[in-house]
Amino acid sequence: MFWMICAVIALAVVGIPTALLIQRKVRQGKAAARLRIESACGISEERFVKIGGVEQWIGIRGEDEANPVLLIVHGGPGSSCSMFTPHIRSWENHFTVVQWDQRGSGRTFGRLGRRGSGEISMEQLTRDGIEVAEYLRSRLRKDQIFLLANSFGSTFGIQIVRRRPDLFFAYIGADQNVGMARGRDENRAEVMERLKTVGLDKGVKALERIGTDPTHWTPDDFTAVARWTMKSDPQGYRRTIKLLKDAIWFAPGWRLKDIRAFVSGMSFSLEQLLPEASQYDAWQQGTRFEIPFFIYQGENDVLLTPRLARTYFNDVVAPIKRMVLISDAGHFAAFLQPTQFLEDLLTHVRPLASIPA
């Protein structure tokens, strides 16, 4: 989603009218007031923690530390989910919600830069994720936690829980990414047809020029395919752009330099991870899990289609498994429909925290 985020925050790297900055400050202040945690048993902290040998940013929020922990593994590559904190405020009544800016992402990239981040791989992110989970167990005095992996984060999120199932109550995939190796021709044909239907011939020509093999794509090709895929659903595209614009521009506590670091980190992470991402196939990583396995997919997601996620889900073997289509939502479904998402978590997922391991 790099191209979309760059588009909606372009004002952050050029001249910004004073009136817009004032409006932003007011909106940020109101959001910060809504996010204030005043419960005596609550928690709200942000810090850099040594993970994988480097300092990485972790934010922890919740109304009651006794609640189960929900670790969010963001996607991108390199797209921190902490900007969505105001949108998921209600989750903090039932979970201690943890945001982690991975190496190459957000405030972690802002501190480390390109040189300090080193080479980034899915293997390194997997190891980092396990270490974050172990840190949270110690810091919050928990035996197990929940892992919520979003979009690209789900590619290595499933490896985190496969390697260390003892750390987790369950795996929760939101916008589950199973790779581009399968269903490629069918997905491409659908995108092409939608682009022609809405008169976006420029998009059709762009995709024809780029070709069908993602292993030959440049970062620009990758973002172009994502852009035209999203634009092939104009209504969903407009909703997603608004979500991202509001989330990034008005995120409380985010300075303009944080936004710039966010954009630079996404560019860096995509450069590093595209060769692996273009060849990723979830089936090759295994479909057997030792813990409960959940997938939540936007019913209108054209970027990571419910059809392909369902195909993978059907092959999964787990003690409990459940797949839910989130209505009236595309990509970023959990953040577009946070109440609907939370209601299902409370009914089917959170109770697992009370079952003895």
N, C-alpha and C positions, 0 to 999 in steps of 0.2 A: 504493500500500500504506500510505498515511498512517494510515488508521483502525486498521489492525492493529497498527502500531508504537505508536501512542498507547495502545492498549488494554493492551499487555503491559508498558509502562513507566510506567503511571499512578502507581506507587509512588514514582517519582522526583520527583514534584511535589507530594506530600502527605507527611504524617508517616510515617517509616519506622522500624519496630522495630529496636532496637539489634542484636538477634540476627541479623536479616537483613543488616544492614550488615557485621557480622563475617563471616558466611558469604560475602558478596560479595567482601570483601577477600581472604579465603583463596583463593577460586576464581580471582580475578584474579591473585593471586601465582603460583599453579600454572600458569596459562595463560602468564604472562609468562616463566616459566622454560622452558616448552616452546618459546617463540618466540625464545629467545636465539640469536643467530647468532655462532658462535665461529670460523668459518672465516677464515683469514688473507686469503682472496680474496673474502670475502663483503661485503655492504653492508647497513646498517640505518640509515636516516636519515629524519627528518621535518623539514620546513621550510616556511616561507611564501615563495612565489615570486611576483614581479610578473607576473601574467597578465591581459591585457586591461585594463591600467591599474590593477588592484587586487591586493592580496595574497591568494593562494589557497594552501590547504594541500596539500602533496604528500608522500606517504610512499613510500619506496623500500626494498624488502627482497629479499634473495636470497643464496644460499650461494656464488655464484660470479659476479662481475661479467662474466665472459666469456660467460655464458648470454644468450640473446636476451631482449629486454625485452617484457613483457606489460603494456600500459596498460589498466586497467579503467575504463570509463566507466559510472558507476552510473546507476540509474534513479530512480524515485520518483513524481513529480518531487521532487528534493531529498533523496533517501535514500542517504546515503553507504554504500559497501560495505566501508569499512575495518573495520567491526565483525566482518566475516567472516574476518579475518586468521587467527585460530586454526584455523578450519575448513579453510583452504586452505594450511596450513603445508607440505604435501608438494609443492605447486606450486613452492615456492621452491628446491627442489633442481634444477629444470630451467629455470626462468625467473627473471629479475629482475622481481618483481611490483610494479607501481606503482599505488597508490591515490591518487585525486585527488578532494578535496571541492570540487565545483563551486561557483560563486557561488550563494548561496542555500542552501548545504548544510553540515551538520556544522560542523567547526572553522573553515571559511572564513566561514560565517554568524556563528559565535560571535565572530569578530574584526570583521567588517564591520557586522553588524546590518542592519536594513532600509534605513536611509538609505545606508549605505556600499555595499550591493549594487547599488543602482540598479535600473533596469528589466531584467528577465530575459526573454529570448526564445530561441527555438530557434536563430535566427541568431547571437545573441551566444554561446550555448553552443558552437555549431559553431566559431566563430572562436577561442574560448578553447581548445577541444580541439586545434585545429591548433597553437596556440601552445605548449600543454603538450607535444605530440609533438616540436616543434622544440627545446624546452628539454631534453627527455630525450635527444635525439640528441646535443646538445652536452655535457650533463652526464655521460652514460654512454659517450660516444664510439662511437655507433652510427650507421650509415647509414640503417637501417630498423628498425622495431619492429612488434610485433603489437598490434592493437587489439581488445579484448574489450568489447563494448557490451551492457549488461544492461537488459532490460525497457524502460522509457521512454528510457533512454540510447541505445537502438538507433534511436530515431526520428531523432536528429541524428547518431548515430554513423556511419550510412551516408553522411551528407553530408560528414562529415570525410574519409572515405576516397575519396569521389568527387571532392572538390576537390583533395586532395593525395595521390594514390595513390603518389607517389614516396617518401612517408614510411613506407610500411607494407609488410610482407611479405604480410599477409592481413587480412581482416576476419572477426571471429568474433562472431556474434550469439547471445547467450544469452537465452532468453525473448523472442524477436524480436517486436517490436511493429510491426504494419503499419497500425495505426489502427483507428478505429471506423466508418469510412465504408462498408466492405463487410462482407457476411456478418452484418450486425447483426440482422436478423429471425430468422435461423436460430439464432444464438447465444442470443438472448433466449428463443426457444421452448424450447431445451434447458435453460436455467437455470430457467425457470418449471416445466418438467416435473420437474426434480430437486427443486426446493423443495417441490412438491406431494407428491412421493414420500416425502420425509423429514418431512413434516408441518409445514413452515415457512410456514404461511399468512400470517404477518405479513410475511414477505419478498415473497410474491406481491403482497400489497396495496401494499407500498412501491414495488415496481417498476411496478405499474400506475399509481400516483399520479405517479411521476417522469416516465414516458413514454419514448419510444424515441429522441427526437432529442437527442443529447449537446450540440448547440450551444445548447440551452436550459437545460442543467443548471447548477446552482450548485455550488460546491465540496462542499457537504454532499451534494448529489445524487450527485455523482461518487463520493464515498467510500461512500455507501450502496449504490450499484450494485456496487461492488467487494466490499463486505462480504457482501452477500447472494449474489453469484456464488460467492465462496469458501466460504460456509457451505452452499451447495447440494451440496458434496462434503465431508461431515463428517470423513472420515478424513484427507483431504488438508489440510483446515483445521486439524485438531489438530496435524499434523506441522509445518505452516508456522508456527503460533503458537509451538510449542516451539523451533523453529529461531531465530525472531526474539527470543524471550524470552532464551534462553541467549546469543545473539550480542550483544545490546545490554546486558543487565544485567551480564554477566560479562566484557565486553571489557576487556582489560588496558589500563591507562592512561586509561581513560575516567572522568572525574569526573562527579558529578551535574550540574554546570553544563554539561558537554559534552552530556549527554543532553537537558537542557532546550533547549540551543541546537539540537540535532538536531531535536527536535520542532517548535520555532518555525520553523526553516528549511524544513521540509517544508510547513508551513502557508503560509508566505510564497511558496514556489516554486509550489505548487498554484494559489494565487490569481493569480500572474503568468502561468502557462503554460496554464491550463485553456482559455482561448479558442482558442489555437492547437492544443492537443492534441485538442480536440473535433472539429476539422476536418481533422486530419492524415490523409493517404492516401499510403502509401509508394509506390504506383505513380506518383503524380504527380511524385514526386521523381526518378524514373528507375529502370530495372532493369538497366542496363548498367554493369559494373564492370571496371576495368582490372587488378584484383588478385584472387587467390583469395578465394572467398566461402564462409563456413561458417555454418550455423545449428544450434544445439543447443536442442531444445525438450523440456520434460518431457512424457512421454507422457500424463500425467493432468492437464495444466495446463488449468483451466477458465477462467482469467482471460485468457490469451493462447493461444488454442487451437492445437494442432498443425495442424489442418485449414486454418486461415487462413494460418498461417506457410508451410505446404506450397504453398498456392495462389500465394503471392508467390514462393517459392523456384523454382517451376516456370517462372516468367516471367523469372527472373534470367539474364543472360548474363554469364559470367565465364570467365577462363582455366581455372580449376578451381572446381568448386562441389560442396558436400556438405552434406546435411542428416541429422542424427542425432536420433532420439528417445531421451531418457534414461529408462531403465526405472525404475519404482517412484518416480516423482518428478512433482511438479506445478510450480507457480511456484517461482522460485528454484532451479531444477533443478541448476545448476552447484554450488550451495552445499549442497543436500540430498544430492547424490551426487558429492562432489568427486573421489573416486578414479576412478569411472567416467568422469567428464568428462576428467580428466587423462590417462587411458589413451588416449582417442581423440585428444587433442591431441598426445600424444607420437608416435602412429602416423601421423597424417595432417596435422598442422599444423606442429609444431615443425621437421620436416625441411626445410620451405620456407626456413628461415633459412640453410641451407647452400647454397642454389641461387643462383648469381649473378643479380643483377637484370637 
